[in-house]
Amino acid sequence: MASQPEFWDDRATAQSTLQDLNDCKSSLEQLDRWQSSLEDTKAVLELLELEDDAALLEEAIDNVTQLDRDLELWDLQQLLSGEYDKGGAVLTINAGAGGTDAQDWTEMLLRMYARWCEKQGYSVKTSELSSGEEAGIKSVTLEIEGRYAYGYLKSEKGTHRLVRISPFNANGKRQTSFAGVEVMPILSEEVTLDIPEKDLEITTSRAGGKGGQNVNKVETAVRITHLPSGLAVRCTEERSQLQNKERAMALLKAKLLVIAQEQRLQEVAEIRGDIVEAAWGNQIRNYVFHPYQMVKDLRTETETNAIDDVMDGDLDGFIQAYLRHNSSSETAVVSA
């Protein structure tokens, strides 16, 4: 089919079709692996009926354990049925209330998500980073490429609250600080969204920070504001102003499409508040370092005291709980 010249007349459709075919091929290959594993395990069990063999028993247990993990992952992926769930994600972290502590907290979250992506085998690129005055960072935007990256990470959207003894407080007092996480899909080229020029305000500035010789001398950083909604994006990491403008436009379109999907474009200010206003009363997850150690998701009640593991990127328990919780909530609404 792909060898037929007319197949490529519409390149976007052709690429989409090939991706669907690859998905089907991958599913069939997975099914073959499961069947092979079951047959191997059955053969091992038949041998164990004839004689006791600790090594064979361990092999059977390993096969069943791995199969159980694969099936659990497959079952979870069935919940990722959104239009953009299979694709990459753009994740933005903004420091909220809490001053320098909040900026330090933002940098800690950046490391946490970078480590999670590393565990998943995803590639990560920083498209914007604004450093804090004393420590930490004010904001950072990551482009994350990998299968189901958006489907998994959309569960992280919201305000993350930290409670700890502040390293920036001379009196060693406990400090509460906040950071907001925003997640958008990376759009494929065939996704189009026309935005009138009159609705855009485009400004440039020096990128600042470490980098090449042009970073602090040439206005390569680009900020685009969508005037009707107030949404704004900034891109600093590309070398030229044109490249940064193209990336910023892609990010802005992704933001607007997410809002449109939620069918609340007329309430865009409220949606932005849910995402960006990182302060008391808005958090989705609490990270408590003192006086005890616990991470608790307020939406699913999932919690753990293994806070070091969480900060090292062990987020799967929270992500899976959210996906199942969200799926149950949607089912209940449909039934009602």
N, C-alpha and C positions, 0 to 999 in steps of 0.2 A: 504493500500500500504506500509506504513512505517513499518507495522508489519511483512512483508515478509522478511525472512532472507537474500535473495539475494539482496534486496533493498540496504543493507548496504555494499555490496561488494566493491563499490567505494564510500568511505565515503564523499569525496569532492563533488561528483555529488549529493549524497543523501542530503547533507546539503543544496546545492544550490536549489534542487528541493523543499525541505521543506520551504525554504525562499520564493520561488515563490508562493507556496501554501498559506503561511501565508499572503503574499501581496494581493493575490486574496481574501482571507477571510476578510482581513481588509477593502478592497474596497467594498465588498458586505455589510459588517456591516455598513459602512459609508452610503451607498445608503439607507439601511433600516432606518437609523436614519434620513436622509433627508426626506424620504417619510413620516415617522411618524410625523416629525415636520410640514410638509406641511398639513397633515390631521388635526393635532391639530389646526393649524392656520386657516384653512378653517372652522372648527367647531366654533372657537371663532368669526370669522367674521359673520357667520350665526346668532349667538346669539346677536351680536351687531346690526344686522338689526332689531331685535325685541325690543331691549332696549339699551339705552346708559349706558355704564358701564366703568368708567375710568380705573379700575383695569384690566378688560378684554382687553381694547384697549392697555394698556401698555404691557400686556402679548403678544399680537399679534405683536406689534412693536419689542419686544425683540426677538421673534422667527424669524422674518424676518431678523433682524439685524444679529443674529448669523448665520443664513443660508447664508446670503450674505458674511460674513467673511469666512465661511467654503468653499464656492464655489470659492472665490478669492484665498484662500490658495491652493485648489485643482488645479485651473487653473495655478497657479504659479509652482506647482510641476510637471506639464506636461512639463515644460521647462527643468526639470532636468532629461534628458534622456541619459546622458553620462554613460559610462561603470561603473564608480566608484561613481557616484553622490549620490547614496542612502546610501553609507557607511560613516565611520568615516574619520576624517581628521587629518593631522599633520600640525600644524601651527608654523612657526618659525619667530621670530622678531629679526632683527639685527639693532643695532645702526648705523647710517650713519654719514654724515657730521654734525658738530655742537658740538663736544667735550662732555663735561659733560651734557650740555643741551640735546643732542641727546640721551645719556644714560638714562636721566630722562624721556625723551619722550618715550623711549622704554618701560620703566616700566609703564607709563601711558597707553600705548596701551595694555600692558599685562592685566591691570585691566579692560580696556574697553572690550576686547574679553572675559575675564573670566566672566564678568557680563552678556554679551550677551549669552554665553553658559548656564549660570545659568537660564536665562529667558526661554531658549529653553528646559530646562530639560536635557541638555547634561552633561555627566561626563567628567572631565578634569584631566589629569595627566601631571605633568612636567617631561620631560625626560632629559632636559639639561638646565642649567642656569649658566651664567657667570656674576658675579657682577661687577659693575663699580668701579673704584678706589676711587672716591669721593662720587658718588651718582648714583642711578639708576642701570641699568643692560646693559651689552654689548650685550648679546644675550640670547634668551630663546626659547625652543621648547616645544610645548604642543601637547599631544595626546588627541584628542577630539572624544569621542564615542557617537553616536546618529544618528538617521535616517536622512538622507539628509545633514549631517554635511559638507561633502566635497562639495556637490552640491551648498550649500549656500556660504560657506566660500571661494570657489575658486575665487569669485568676489573681494576678499580683497587683492589678489596678486598684489604687486607693491610697490611704494614708497609713504609714507605718510609724509606730510610736516606740521610743526608746526611753527606758528608765535606768539610770546608773549614777555612780559617783562621778561627778564631772572632773576630768583631768585638767580642765581649764579654770576651775574654781579653787582659789588659794585656800579656802576654808574646808575643802573636801566635802562640800554639800551635795546632796542628791539632786540630779537635774533631769527634767523631762524634756525631750526634744522630738521633733517630727520631721518626716520627709514624705513627699508625695511621689507616687509612682504612676506613670501613664504608659499605656501599652497600645500600639497601633500595628496593623498588618503592613508588611512590605508588599506593595501592589505590583502585579505583573504588568507588562507593557500594554496588554490589551484592555486593561481597566482605564477608562477615560472619565474625566470629570471636567467640564468646562467652567472656568471661573472668570467672570468678566474682569478686565484690567482695572476698571473703576472701583472694584471691590478690594483691590490690593494696595497696600502701602509697602514699598520696598526701600529699605535703608541699608547702607553699608558702613563698615567700621573696620578698624584694625583688629586682627584676630587676637593678639596678645598671647602671652605665655611662651613656652619653649617651641622652637620650630626652626624652619629655614630662614634665610636672610630676609625674605619678603614679609615674614609674619608680622613684624612690628612697624614696617615701613609702608606697606601697601594695604589699602582697604579691601581685603579679600573676604572678610566675614560678611555674611548676608543675613538680614532679618526680614521676614515677610509677615505682614499682619493682614488677616482677613477682616476687613472693616465691619461687615454686617454682624459677625459673631464675636469679634475681639480675639479670636484664636491667633497665636503668633508662634513662629518657629524660627530658629536661628541655626545656621550651619557655618562652621569655622574650619573644618579639618582639611578640606580640599585646597589645592595650591592656588587655584584661580577663582576670581569672583564669579565667573560664569558657571564653573562647576559647583560652587557652593549655592548659587541661585537655583540650579537644576535640582540639587538634592533637597534644598529647602522647599521647593514647590512640590516635590514628590511627598515629602513628609506632611505638608499642609493638606494635600489631597487625601492622604490616608486618614488624617484626623477628621476631616469633614465627612468622609465616607463612613467612618465608625459611628459618628453622631447620627448620620442619616439612617444607618442600619438600626439604631436604637429608636428610630422614629420620634426623635425629640429635638429636631433641629430648632424648633421654635423656643426650646428651653435650653439653648446652648450655654447660657450663662450658668444655669444650675448644674449642668453636666460638668462644666469646667470647675465649678466649686467642689463637686464630689471628688474630682481628680487632683486638683491643684492646691486647694486650701488645706494645707497640712497643719492642723491645730487640734485643740481639745474637741472631743465629741465626734470626730470624723474618722477615727482610725478603724482599719480592718484587722490589724494585727498588733499585738503588744509584745515587745521584747524587753524583758525585765532582767537586768544584770545584778541589781541590788534592791532590797535586802535579801532576796532569794533569786534563783535563776529559773526562768520559764519563758517560753515563747508560746503564745496562745492566739489562735485565729478566732476573732469574735463572730464570724459568720457561721462557722461550722463547729465551734467549740473544740477543735483539734488543738492539742497542746503537747509540749514536751519540755523536759528540763535539760535536754542535751543541747544547750544553747551554742556551745562551741561547734558542734556538728552543723547546726543550722547556719551559722555565720560562715561556715566553710562550704556552703552550697548544698547542704542536704535539705532540699525543699520538696522532694517528691511527695512526702506524706501530706503536706498542706495542699499541694496542687491537686493531688488525687481526691482528697476529701472535698475540696471545693467543687471539682467537676461532678462528682457523684451527688453532692448536695444540690448543686445548681440544676442537675438533670432531674432530681426528685421534685424540686420546686416547680420546674416547668411542667412536669407531668401532672402535678397536683392542680396547677392552674388550668390545664387543658381539660382535665376530668371535671373540674368545677363548672 
